[in-house]
Amino acid sequence: MVSLRSPLKIVLLGSIGVLMTVWVVENPQDSVVARLVTYDKVWGLLLQHFYLVGASALLAVVTSVPLGIALTRPRLKSWAPRVLALVNVCQTVPSLAVVALSVGFMGVGSRPAIIALWIYALLPILSNTLVGFQEVDPAITEAAHGMGMKAWRVLFRVELPMAASMIMAGIRTAVTITIGSAILAAFVGGGGMGNLIIAGNNISRAQVLVLGAALPVLMALMADLFFEGIEKRAKY
């Protein structure tokens, strides 16, 4: 029986975000807030935020999962610690510094922000992919090979389904982190909810600042619940 708790929680969190937005738009502190926070502007910033998170997370998935699989193959196993160490080093660099370095190569806009977010999403997906495949019982894969299954069939029919839950856990972590980090895109003209935070801070309007900070938090909680449900399904 499928639990309805997670979908109901997601709907509740989404409703809170909608109510907060309606409250600020319909009851602004003053004319400055009224001009700055409208339904169209908030919706546009949300779409930009979704784009930043979706693009960077997708890049991380299509990079990390194949790389993680490759590093579990016999010929490349010895490279796994080195690659993980390199990704760990990239993870230790402050996110704002990564964004600034990306701007130096690509200029301002969404592209440098996506590259920075992609770098930050690599580690949890890559490490979980490696762990997921390493935890597959060798006896199962040997039995599959003994039944005459080719290597690619063993990978897609045996190993990948058994590692799917762990991989999904990595994607869940990466997406949740990326939603919060995407606020930094506003500093380089990449858009997103960070625009409201910066604007609210600059004009000293608590309504704008709180709305800009609260919506990404609610998005992160909703994404965490959504991927938690997928992760649980992948276990069975």
Backbone bond lengths (Angstrom), bond angles and torsions (degrees), N, CA, C in turn:
res aa  C-N    CA-C-N  psi(-1)  N-CA   C-N-CA  omega(-1)  CA-C   N-CA-C  phi
1 M - - - 1.463 - - 1.521 109.64 -
2 V 1.345 116.99 130.14 1.462 122.07 -177.06 1.523 109.38 -80.77
3 S 1.337 117.53 127.19 1.455 122.28 178.76 1.522 110.52 -71.24
4 L 1.337 115.44 138.67 1.460 120.78 179.18 1.520 112.25 -96.51
5 R 1.343 116.47 1.10 1.458 119.00 -175.00 1.518 112.28 -63.63
6 S 1.338 116.88 -48.11 1.463 119.86 -177.94 1.524 112.70 -62.06
7 P 1.352 119.91 -48.61 1.467 119.31 176.84 1.523 113.12 -58.24
8 L 1.329 117.17 -39.73 1.462 120.21 179.47 1.526 111.01 -66.35
9 K 1.332 116.54 -39.01 1.463 120.19 177.36 1.526 110.77 -64.78
10 I 1.336 116.38 -40.21 1.465 120.22 178.97 1.520 110.45 -63.03
11 V 1.336 116.46 -44.35 1.467 120.81 178.08 1.525 110.51 -62.30
12 L 1.331 116.90 -41.11 1.463 121.31 -179.99 1.525 110.85 -63.11
13 L 1.333 116.43 -45.90 1.464 120.12 179.42 1.526 111.27 -63.95
14 G 1.340 116.01 -41.67 1.457 119.59 177.07 1.524 111.77 -62.35
15 S 1.318 116.50 -38.67 1.464 121.24 178.90 1.524 111.14 -64.81
16 I 1.335 116.08 -38.30 1.463 120.14 177.81 1.527 110.13 -61.88
17 G 1.341 116.19 -43.41 1.458 120.47 178.28 1.513 112.15 -62.25
18 V 1.334 116.55 -42.50 1.469 120.88 178.91 1.525 110.51 -63.91
19 L 1.327 116.75 -44.90 1.466 120.78 -179.03 1.524 111.65 -64.17
20 M 1.331 116.70 -39.29 1.469 119.95 177.48 1.517 111.14 -63.19
21 T 1.337 115.48 -42.41 1.464 119.82 179.51 1.527 110.97 -64.56
22 V 1.320 116.40 -45.08 1.468 120.76 179.12 1.521 110.66 -61.38
23 W 1.326 116.12 -41.58 1.460 120.02 -179.12 1.522 111.62 -61.98
24 V 1.351 117.46 -44.61 1.462 120.68 -178.92 1.530 110.76 -68.83
25 V 1.335 116.67 -42.57 1.471 119.71 -178.08 1.528 110.88 -67.06
26 E 1.319 116.59 -41.25 1.466 120.44 -176.55 1.529 113.67 -84.33
27 N 1.328 117.11 -19.67 1.467 120.40 -178.74 1.530 110.34 -132.06
28 P 1.330 118.38 61.70 1.461 120.65 -177.98 1.528 111.92 -70.02
29 Q 1.329 114.94 152.46 1.457 119.88 177.80 1.518 111.59 -60.38
30 D 1.318 115.43 -42.94 1.455 120.93 -177.72 1.517 109.15 -158.45
31 S 1.312 115.96 -173.56 1.465 120.98 -177.32 1.525 112.21 -66.49
32 V 1.338 117.28 -27.41 1.466 120.58 179.12 1.524 109.78 -65.07
33 V 1.320 116.48 -47.48 1.461 121.38 178.36 1.524 110.19 -64.94
34 A 1.324 116.83 -38.82 1.467 121.29 -179.88 1.526 111.16 -60.45
35 R 1.339 116.86 -38.29 1.471 119.95 179.15 1.526 111.62 -75.85
36 L 1.319 115.35 -32.66 1.465 119.60 -174.05 1.521 112.87 -81.86
37 V 1.328 117.31 -37.31 1.465 121.57 -175.45 1.526 109.40 -111.58
38 T 1.319 115.54 103.88 1.463 122.39 173.84 1.522 108.14 -126.43
39 Y 1.318 115.77 165.25 1.469 119.21 179.78 1.527 111.05 -58.97
40 D 1.322 117.04 -43.82 1.474 120.87 -178.36 1.528 111.14 -63.17
41 K 1.342 116.34 -42.18 1.467 119.37 -177.71 1.530 111.26 -68.89
42 V 1.326 116.47 -43.29 1.467 119.35 179.05 1.521 110.54 -63.78
43 W 1.330 117.10 -43.44 1.457 121.08 178.84 1.528 110.79 -62.54
44 G 1.335 116.64 -41.33 1.462 120.16 178.83 1.519 112.17 -63.32
45 L 1.340 116.89 -41.15 1.463 120.95 178.76 1.525 111.25 -67.69
46 L 1.333 116.43 -37.47 1.468 120.03 176.83 1.524 111.18 -63.02
47 L 1.328 116.21 -42.90 1.466 120.04 178.55 1.528 110.70 -62.71
48 Q 1.345 116.79 -41.24 1.458 120.12 177.32 1.526 110.46 -62.12
49 H 1.329 116.43 -41.07 1.470 121.04 179.91 1.528 110.17 -64.08
50 F 1.336 116.30 -44.90 1.462 120.43 177.54 1.529 110.84 -59.82
51 Y 1.324 116.38 -40.63 1.466 120.76 -179.45 1.527 110.78 -63.71
52 L 1.331 116.50 -45.97 1.464 120.73 -179.95 1.527 110.94 -60.15
53 V 1.332 115.77 -46.38 1.468 120.42 -178.66 1.524 110.82 -68.74
54 G 1.333 116.60 -45.99 1.463 120.32 -178.07 1.513 112.72 -62.94
55 A 1.335 116.83 -44.87 1.471 120.55 -178.26 1.525 110.94 -65.56
56 S 1.329 116.56 -46.20 1.474 119.36 -177.88 1.530 111.36 -68.67
57 A 1.339 116.94 -39.93 1.468 119.79 179.22 1.529 110.97 -66.36
58 L 1.327 116.52 -40.69 1.465 119.53 178.41 1.528 111.06 -63.47
59 L 1.331 116.22 -42.44 1.465 119.97 176.52 1.527 110.77 -60.22
60 A 1.330 115.80 -41.48 1.467 119.60 -179.53 1.519 111.59 -65.35
61 V 1.329 116.81 -39.42 1.473 120.57 -179.80 1.526 110.46 -65.96
62 V 1.338 116.77 -49.27 1.472 119.39 -176.47 1.524 111.61 -71.06
63 T 1.331 117.12 -15.34 1.469 120.37 175.80 1.522 111.15 -91.76
64 S 1.333 116.01 -50.59 1.464 120.82 -170.76 1.520 113.79 -74.08
65 V 1.331 117.47 -41.89 1.467 119.33 -176.17 1.534 111.04 -64.92
66 P 1.337 119.89 -52.10 1.467 118.26 176.89 1.530 113.18 -60.73
67 L 1.356 115.90 -38.31 1.465 119.06 178.96 1.525 110.26 -65.39
68 G 1.321 117.17 -42.28 1.460 120.71 178.56 1.516 112.09 -62.45
69 I 1.339 116.03 -41.21 1.465 120.20 177.38 1.525 110.44 -62.84
70 A 1.344 115.04 -44.84 1.467 119.19 -179.60 1.526 111.60 -60.67
71 L 1.342 116.28 -38.10 1.467 120.37 -177.62 1.524 112.97 -75.11
72 T 1.328 117.51 -7.36 1.477 120.00 174.35 1.524 112.31 -96.86
73 R 1.335 116.66 -4.41 1.457 119.91 177.16 1.530 109.19 -77.64
74 P 1.312 117.87 149.42 1.478 121.33 -174.49 1.531 114.47 -52.42
75 R 1.331 117.17 -39.95 1.464 119.31 -175.43 1.519 113.24 -69.52
76 L 1.348 117.85 -26.74 1.462 120.86 -173.96 1.528 113.39 -113.79
77 K 1.308 118.08 4.26 1.466 120.53 -177.49 1.519 112.33 -56.82
78 S 1.321 116.86 -37.32 1.467 119.59 -177.22 1.527 112.78 -66.41
79 W 1.346 116.51 -18.49 1.465 120.68 -179.54 1.521 112.90 -84.89
80 A 1.318 117.60 -14.38 1.466 121.08 -174.59 1.535 113.23 -56.79
81 P 1.340 119.77 -48.81 1.478 119.22 179.75 1.524 112.88 -61.34
82 R 1.337 117.16 -36.03 1.465 120.19 -178.88 1.524 111.38 -69.24
83 V 1.329 115.87 -43.20 1.468 119.54 179.55 1.521 110.78 -65.09
84 L 1.343 116.46 -43.17 1.461 120.37 177.74 1.528 111.20 -62.22
85 A 1.317 117.02 -38.90 1.466 120.47 178.33 1.519 110.66 -63.16
86 L 1.339 116.55 -41.42 1.465 120.75 179.11 1.524 111.04 -63.70
87 V 1.318 116.68 -44.50 1.462 120.95 179.20 1.531 110.25 -65.21
88 N 1.322 116.20 -37.56 1.471 120.29 177.04 1.520 111.71 -62.47
89 V 1.313 116.27 -39.42 1.467 120.75 178.03 1.525 110.28 -62.79
90 C 1.317 116.18 -44.14 1.473 120.18 177.83 1.524 110.78 -61.25
91 Q 1.329 115.75 -34.67 1.468 120.78 -178.56 1.526 111.77 -69.39
92 T 1.333 117.57 -26.61 1.463 120.06 -177.76 1.524 112.66 -77.99
93 V 1.337 117.60 -17.73 1.464 120.57 178.27 1.529 108.40 -71.09
94 P 1.342 118.86 131.58 1.468 120.60 179.07 1.520 111.95 -54.73
95 S 1.319 115.68 139.04 1.466 120.27 -174.77 1.517 112.32 -59.43
96 L 1.328 117.23 -37.88 1.466 119.84 179.78 1.526 110.71 -66.02
97 A 1.342 116.77 -34.13 1.460 120.11 177.65 1.528 110.73 -67.55
98 V 1.341 116.55 -38.90 1.465 120.19 177.82 1.525 110.03 -63.92
99 V 1.326 116.65 -41.59 1.468 120.72 177.81 1.525 110.05 -61.96
100 A 1.336 116.96 -44.16 1.459 121.15 -179.34 1.527 111.28 -63.28
101 L 1.342 117.05 -41.60 1.466 120.74 178.07 1.526 110.86 -64.07
102 S 1.331 116.25 -39.21 1.468 120.27 179.11 1.521 111.01 -64.30
103 V 1.331 116.39 -36.59 1.469 120.51 178.42 1.522 110.22 -62.19
104 G 1.330 116.39 -36.53 1.460 120.35 179.58 1.517 112.96 -61.08
105 F 1.342 117.80 -28.72 1.460 122.13 -179.49 1.529 112.98 -95.61
106 M 1.331 116.94 -33.32 1.471 119.90 -172.29 1.520 114.96 -120.58
107 G 1.311 117.35 -1.01 1.453 119.67 -178.70 1.524 111.12 78.50
108 V 1.323 114.93 -175.36 1.461 119.28 -177.93 1.529 110.53 -81.07
109 G 1.330 115.41 165.06 1.465 120.61 179.67 1.517 111.50 124.12
110 S 1.310 115.33 -166.88 1.470 120.02 -175.42 1.527 112.95 -77.97
111 R 1.337 117.88 -26.79 1.468 119.66 -175.15 1.527 113.82 -61.50
112 P 1.347 119.38 -48.75 1.470 117.68 178.27 1.523 112.78 -63.01
113 A 1.322 116.71 -33.55 1.467 120.14 178.02 1.528 110.55 -66.11
114 I 1.320 117.12 -41.97 1.471 121.14 179.52 1.524 110.61 -63.98
115 I 1.332 116.86 -41.04 1.467 120.08 178.85 1.528 110.67 -62.92
116 A 1.334 116.62 -43.77 1.465 120.33 179.14 1.528 111.01 -63.48
117 L 1.319 117.01 -43.88 1.463 120.99 179.51 1.530 110.85 -66.58
118 W 1.313 116.55 -36.25 1.478 121.00 177.16 1.523 110.55 -60.62
119 I 1.333 116.55 -43.73 1.464 120.71 179.55 1.525 110.56 -61.09
120 Y 1.331 116.26 -40.14 1.464 120.16 -178.58 1.521 112.48 -73.87
121 A 1.321 117.44 -22.61 1.470 120.29 180.00 1.521 112.43 -88.04
122 L 1.325 117.65 -9.99 1.464 120.83 -175.66 1.529 112.92 -65.69
123 L 1.331 116.50 -47.95 1.467 120.57 -169.51 1.529 114.00 -60.06
124 P 1.339 120.00 -52.89 1.475 117.62 -177.34 1.520 113.52 -62.04
125 I 1.336 117.42 -35.34 1.462 119.13 -179.34 1.523 110.73 -73.47
126 L 1.330 116.37 -43.54 1.464 120.08 -179.41 1.525 111.27 -64.60
127 S 1.328 117.41 -47.38 1.471 119.89 -177.94 1.524 111.16 -65.31
128 N 1.325 117.54 -39.06 1.463 119.67 179.12 1.525 112.00 -69.89
129 T 1.317 116.49 -33.90 1.466 119.62 176.32 1.523 110.26 -63.92
130 L 1.319 116.53 -44.10 1.460 120.58 178.46 1.532 110.92 -62.03
131 V 1.334 116.30 -46.48 1.470 119.96 -179.42 1.526 110.80 -63.87
132 G 1.334 115.42 -42.07 1.459 119.30 -179.11 1.512 112.91 -59.73
133 F 1.307 117.39 -43.13 1.467 120.79 -179.71 1.534 111.36 -75.55
134 Q 1.326 116.06 -33.07 1.469 118.60 179.09 1.524 111.86 -69.23
135 E 1.325 116.69 -25.22 1.463 120.54 -178.85 1.533 113.31 -84.47
136 V 1.321 116.92 -6.88 1.465 119.33 175.89 1.523 109.05 -67.30
137 D 1.297 116.30 128.61 1.472 121.55 -177.66 1.537 109.86 -63.26
138 P 1.341 117.63 120.00 1.477 120.59 179.81 1.525 112.84 -56.73
139 A 1.336 116.00 -30.36 1.473 119.21 -179.44 1.528 110.56 -63.12
140 I 1.331 117.21 -32.83 1.467 120.62 -179.85 1.520 110.27 -69.87
141 T 1.329 116.56 -44.80 1.467 119.53 -179.81 1.535 110.55 -67.50
142 E 1.325 116.49 -37.01 1.466 119.35 177.86 1.524 110.87 -65.04
143 A 1.326 115.95 -37.85 1.468 119.49 178.00 1.525 110.32 -65.53
144 A 1.340 115.74 -38.62 1.468 119.70 179.10 1.521 110.66 -65.06
145 H 1.333 115.70 -42.48 1.470 119.12 177.05 1.529 110.07 -64.78
146 G 1.332 116.46 -37.70 1.459 120.31 179.79 1.514 112.93 -65.29
147 M 1.349 116.39 -25.28 1.468 120.86 177.60 1.525 112.03 -81.02
148 G 1.346 115.62 -0.28 1.459 119.52 177.78 1.517 114.83 93.82
149 M 1.327 117.73 8.85 1.469 120.46 179.05 1.523 109.89 -72.62
150 K 1.312 115.97 138.46 1.456 120.80 177.62 1.524 109.26 -74.03
151 A 1.341 115.77 162.94 1.464 121.24 -174.35 1.528 111.75 -59.19
152 W 1.334 117.18 -41.34 1.459 119.26 -177.48 1.521 111.52 -69.76
153 R 1.331 116.66 -31.17 1.460 120.19 177.43 1.537 110.76 -72.10
154 V 1.320 116.19 -37.62 1.470 119.90 175.95 1.525 109.86 -62.47
155 L 1.332 115.63 -40.50 1.461 120.42 180.00 1.525 111.52 -61.67
156 F 1.339 116.28 -51.04 1.464 120.13 -173.28 1.526 113.74 -84.70
157 R 1.329 117.51 -25.47 1.468 120.31 -176.96 1.529 113.12 -97.35
158 V 1.338 117.06 -21.32 1.464 119.80 -175.48 1.535 111.10 -120.67
159 E 1.329 116.52 -62.29 1.466 119.93 -172.06 1.530 112.97 -67.25
160 L 1.328 116.41 -50.04 1.469 119.26 -176.13 1.532 112.64 -61.92
161 P 1.346 119.89 -45.01 1.474 118.44 177.02 1.523 113.16 -61.25
162 M 1.348 117.10 -34.85 1.460 119.67 -178.86 1.530 111.78 -75.25
163 A 1.329 116.74 -26.08 1.470 120.49 179.31 1.525 112.29 -93.74
164 A 1.334 117.25 -4.97 1.470 121.19 -172.40 1.522 112.96 -59.11
165 S 1.324 117.30 -40.78 1.464 120.63 -178.22 1.523 111.31 -62.33
166 M 1.324 116.68 -43.68 1.463 120.74 -179.86 1.532 110.70 -67.60
167 I 1.336 116.56 -39.81 1.466 120.25 177.70 1.525 110.15 -62.62
168 M 1.336 116.62 -43.22 1.457 120.83 179.85 1.523 111.45 -63.31
169 A 1.337 116.50 -34.46 1.467 120.12 176.83 1.532 110.40 -63.36
170 G 1.333 116.19 -38.04 1.463 119.97 177.06 1.521 111.97 -67.13
171 I 1.328 115.92 -41.18 1.469 119.92 177.76 1.522 110.06 -63.90
172 R 1.326 116.06 -41.06 1.477 121.05 178.02 1.523 110.62 -57.95
173 T 1.324 117.01 -46.93 1.466 120.83 179.25 1.520 111.24 -63.90
174 A 1.333 116.25 -43.95 1.462 120.61 -177.70 1.523 111.72 -62.87
175 V 1.329 116.76 -45.04 1.466 120.26 -178.70 1.523 110.55 -64.75
176 T 1.325 116.77 -42.50 1.470 120.60 -179.77 1.525 111.03 -61.75
177 I 1.335 116.47 -44.13 1.468 120.47 178.38 1.526 110.72 -64.58
178 T 1.327 115.95 -42.39 1.461 121.11 -176.24 1.525 111.86 -64.20
179 I 1.325 117.69 -36.59 1.465 120.47 179.93 1.532 110.27 -59.85
180 G 1.332 115.99 -42.21 1.456 118.95 178.04 1.523 112.49 -71.67
181 S 1.322 116.65 -41.78 1.465 120.40 -178.05 1.524 112.59 -69.40
182 A 1.331 117.39 -24.16 1.474 120.88 -177.91 1.519 112.14 -63.85
183 I 1.317 117.60 -15.04 1.471 120.75 175.81 1.521 110.53 -58.71
184 L 1.342 116.61 -32.33 1.466 121.14 -178.05 1.520 112.71 -65.82
185 A 1.334 117.63 -17.91 1.464 119.87 -179.98 1.515 111.88 -60.25
186 A 1.327 116.86 -27.44 1.464 120.66 -179.27 1.521 112.13 -62.79
187 F 1.336 117.31 -26.50 1.461 120.34 -178.43 1.531 112.51 -72.38
188 V 1.336 116.68 -16.81 1.470 119.89 -179.05 1.530 111.11 -120.75
189 G 1.316 116.55 23.03 1.460 120.44 177.16 1.505 113.73 74.55
190 G 1.343 117.34 22.39 1.459 120.39 -178.97 1.515 114.11 -87.99
191 G 1.327 117.20 -5.91 1.467 120.21 178.88 1.513 112.20 81.31
192 G 1.318 115.48 -163.16 1.455 120.78 -179.42 1.522 112.03 93.94
193 M 1.328 115.10 -179.45 1.457 120.99 -175.06 1.525 112.87 -68.05
194 G 1.301 117.26 -15.18 1.462 120.14 176.16 1.515 112.32 -60.47
195 N 1.329 117.39 -25.99 1.463 120.70 177.77 1.517 111.63 -59.19
196 L 1.339 116.21 -41.07 1.464 119.99 179.22 1.524 111.40 -67.68
197 I 1.329 116.60 -38.10 1.459 119.93 179.56 1.524 110.37 -64.43
198 I 1.319 116.41 -46.83 1.463 120.50 179.49 1.521 110.72 -63.19
199 A 1.336 116.31 -45.37 1.463 119.98 -179.52 1.518 111.53 -63.65
200 G 1.328 116.68 -44.89 1.457 120.21 179.76 1.509 112.56 -62.15
201 N 1.336 116.08 -37.48 1.462 119.86 177.51 1.519 111.54 -69.50
202 N 1.344 116.48 -41.63 1.465 120.38 -177.43 1.522 112.91 -66.63
203 I 1.326 117.05 -36.08 1.469 119.99 -177.07 1.530 111.82 -101.87
204 S 1.341 115.96 5.36 1.475 121.70 178.13 1.526 112.17 54.57
205 R 1.335 115.65 51.81 1.463 120.82 176.82 1.524 108.54 -118.64
206 A 1.340 115.51 109.06 1.464 120.69 -174.75 1.522 111.87 -62.32
207 Q 1.326 117.95 -36.12 1.467 120.79 -178.92 1.522 111.18 -58.23
208 V 1.314 116.31 -46.51 1.464 121.61 -178.09 1.524 110.09 -67.36
209 L 1.324 116.28 -44.21 1.463 121.43 -178.49 1.531 111.36 -63.43
210 V 1.322 116.71 -46.37 1.460 120.81 -178.58 1.528 111.32 -65.90
211 L 1.342 116.81 -42.32 1.460 119.89 178.80 1.521 111.04 -62.52
212 G 1.336 116.79 -44.23 1.464 120.79 179.83 1.510 113.09 -64.39
213 A 1.344 117.42 -31.59 1.464 120.90 178.98 1.525 112.15 -83.41
214 A 1.342 116.65 -35.35 1.468 120.50 -174.61 1.520 112.90 -73.54
215 L 1.313 117.84 -39.01 1.467 119.68 -176.11 1.528 112.78 -63.08
216 P 1.347 120.23 -44.00 1.475 118.64 175.40 1.531 112.84 -62.50
217 V 1.346 117.26 -35.11 1.464 119.93 177.97 1.529 110.12 -62.53
218 L 1.332 115.85 -45.61 1.463 120.03 178.57 1.528 110.85 -63.75
219 M 1.341 116.66 -39.49 1.465 120.60 177.22 1.526 110.99 -60.96
220 A 1.334 116.38 -42.46 1.466 120.43 -179.18 1.529 110.87 -65.05
221 L 1.326 116.87 -41.33 1.462 120.45 178.72 1.529 110.94 -65.44
222 M 1.327 116.90 -40.48 1.462 120.77 178.42 1.519 111.10 -64.88
223 A 1.338 116.55 -43.00 1.468 120.83 179.25 1.522 110.38 -64.14
224 D 1.333 116.82 -39.90 1.457 120.80 179.49 1.526 110.90 -62.18
225 L 1.327 117.12 -43.61 1.471 120.88 178.45 1.526 111.23 -66.03
226 F 1.338 116.21 -40.15 1.462 120.77 -178.95 1.527 111.03 -62.86
227 F 1.325 116.41 -49.22 1.463 119.85 -178.20 1.525 111.91 -73.74
228 E 1.330 116.95 -25.35 1.461 119.67 173.93 1.525 110.36 -62.45
229 G 1.347 115.88 -41.33 1.457 119.85 177.41 1.522 112.07 -63.31
230 I 1.335 116.76 -42.41 1.470 120.57 178.42 1.528 110.17 -65.59
231 E 1.339 115.98 -40.09 1.468 120.34 179.24 1.533 111.26 -60.66
232 K 1.331 116.81 -42.74 1.457 120.52 179.65 1.519 111.26 -65.82
233 R 1.333 116.86 -39.17 1.462 120.27 178.18 1.528 110.93 -64.47
234 A 1.334 116.43 -35.40 1.465 120.77 -177.74 1.524 112.23 -68.70
235 K 1.329 116.96 -16.99 1.464 119.80 -179.94 1.522 112.27 -75.90
236 Y 1.323 115.85 -18.44 1.460 118.48 -173.68 1.527 111.47 -115.48
